[in-house]
Amino acid sequence: MTQPDVAGPALAFRAAEPGDVGAIVALVESAYRGEASRAGWTTEADLLDGQRTDSAEVGGLIAKPGSQILLAEAAGELVASCHLERRSAGTAYFGMFAVRPGEQGSGIGRVVLREAARRAATWGCTELRMTVIRQRTDLIAWYVRRGYRPTGETLPFPYGDERFGRPRRDDLEFAVLAGPLPAADAE
């Protein structure tokens, strides 16, 4: 599906396949870790060192039933991705959201979030939930402006598991956000 948006380029969406794993890992790493991530505003480089994801995790998410990594391409190039997963009745999880650092602020993120919500609604879900590092107040505010709200729940950061990075501070935790989804037939 191609979806134009006044704030950004026309994006073509598709579900990731096993051959996309390397490109997804590279995109996610560039958006969150290291010096390259500082070109955008979603960097976690001041909070975490090390990796954000790896090929095993991404490949597992692509293969997992009820799970999908959604890719957004502009002019044939990968510019954004996110993970969607059916969870409990009526709820979908949204995560591993990445927009190429040089494209952040262009409106691509809004378009991808809308498409993810639309797809989750077609699964019969009525709520989209996500986790965001609590210290990322700028990112939480971005989601709040799009209708998502902190639930008051928090989840611990997986300290000691370097698959999720090496924390630069000892107070990290995840805030849980949730928002209603549009009716599946609403376009």
Secondary structure, DSSP 8 states (H G I E B T S, - for coil): -EEEETTEEEEEEEE--GGGHHHHHHHHHHHHSTGGGGGSS---TTTEES-S--HHHHHHHHHSTTEEEEEEEETTEEEEEEEEEE-STTEEEEEEEEE-GGGTTSSHHHHHHHHHHHHHHHTT--EEEEEEETT-HHHHHHHHHTT-EEEEEEEE--TT-GGG-EESSS--EEEEEEEE---TT--
